[in-house]
Amino acid sequence: MPEVIFPVDQSKPFREQALVGHNRWHPDIPAVATVKSGDSFRVESKEWFDGTIVNTDDANDIRDCDLSMVHQLSGPFAVEGAQPGDLLVVDILDVGPVPQQTGPVAGQGWGYTGIFAKENGGGFLTDWFPAAYKAVWDFTGQKATSRHIPGVEFTGLIHPGLMGTAPSAGLLAEWNHREAQLISTDPDRVPPLALPPQPSNAVLGSLSGSDYERVAAEAARTAPPRENGGNQDIKNLSKGSRIFYPVFVDGANLSLGDLHFSQGDGEITFCGAIEMGGYIDLRVEIIKGGMQTYGVTTNPIFMPGIVEPRYSEFLTFVGFSVDRNGTQHFLDTTLAYQNACLNAIEYLSKFGWTKEQAYLILGAAPVEGRLSGVVDVPNSCATLYVPTAIFDIDIRPSATPPQRIDRGQCAVSS
């Protein structure tokens, strides 16, 4: 096992750890440890809501969660010799849940998937699912099952939802400027168009006093992915992956968190993956001047690992860029993927799962989303591949009507 350079006591809040990480992006957040190019090390991580989502049969915690506290990031980790313009090479050697078999913390034998209420962030289908719901998943080896969604079992593909390097001061200012401009186009929208800096609940490592106040007022929220990587939520970024991150500050200042046991492409419920705490083993190297040499200047690139669950049969749902009112849109790939997801939810509901349960399945199970056509005006075509083997019944269409089984309901808020 590599040396643990960022230990986490899962029983303690994020702010009370021996090493305190951060939940905002800013170049002035100090590194908690320094590693050398070629080093391998282990980092432990809390789940993104710091243990405030619990293993219960109601979704009140999802309804009441405070988005200003996320994400709980381990780091930053400085890499000796890394300079702006370099590429930071990060190999994921291993990643997994909290080692304990059972316990009160997400990752100790269980995790959760949530549908956020529309007024609290919503999700990809928030106009159709505006309330809060939750499913708790139990881990048995690599398998996940849920008492809240009976009749479904699948192999997880464990990965970090969030990993990235620190932005430069100039890049941070660019983020804040362009996102403020977007917000200004509809400042009262629910859910909001973007999340501006929010000093409340900001965790900024060892910063204190006036430095803390200045950085808290400037630091970017961690919810969206950006040029530094960040919250990309790519399910294939798992064990064996190699990522090439642009370096914007001396030392690169790598951070990570938001570990997932499994996730469908798009993480469509927003809290769509199976969230958990855990550990990740990494190795880092530097490619000097790599950003210019390879043209990797605006986003990371990566090579996926080879541990993806191998499902051989899929039922595939198609969506086009025509909204549910019949209005034609021009090559709207987001709308097309929404329609593919809605078509899958409607189909699965014919077998007894509620539409909320079906929505949670698509967020958590290893479904595959693809942009199958983006050039044939006016309709973009998106497809959603659902593995048939994850269900305890045959969901394929046939001359025999669907076998409808009462599957109860996922956890709901009171």
Secondary structure, DSSP 4 states (H G I P E B T S, - for coil): ---EEE---TTS-GGGSSS--BSEE-TTSPPSEEE-TT-EEEEEE--TTTT-S-SSSB-HHHHH--GGG---BEEEEEETT--TT-EEEEEEEEEEE-SSSS-SSTTSSEEEEEEPPGGGT--TTTTT--S-EEEEEEEETTEEEETTSTTBEEE---EEEEEEPPPPHHHHHHHHHHHHHHHHTSTT-SS-SS-----TT--BTT--HHHHHHHHHHPEESSSEETTEES---TT--TT-EEEEE--STT--EEEEEEES---TT-TTEEEEEE--EEEEEEEEEETTHHHHHT--SS-EEE--S-------EEEEEEESB-TTS-B-SS-HHHHHHHHHHHHHHHHHTTT--HHHHHHHHHHS--EEEEEESSSTT--EEEEEEEGGGBSS--S--SSPP--------EE--
